[in-house]
């Protein structure tokens, strides 16, 4: 994962949190949290276990 994709993923997760604040729907909250965890896991995996 490149740095652009990582920051775009973080931005998308934060935008989902904003949508949750607007609607109060738990689906937006859990979807955003799940997406952020996936992006962070993918980013950390690329950072520490990436191609050598």
Protein Blocks (a to p, Z undefined) as FASTA:
>chain_A
ZZklmmmmmmmmmmmmmmmmmnopaklmmmmmmmmmmmmmmmmmmmmmmcZZ
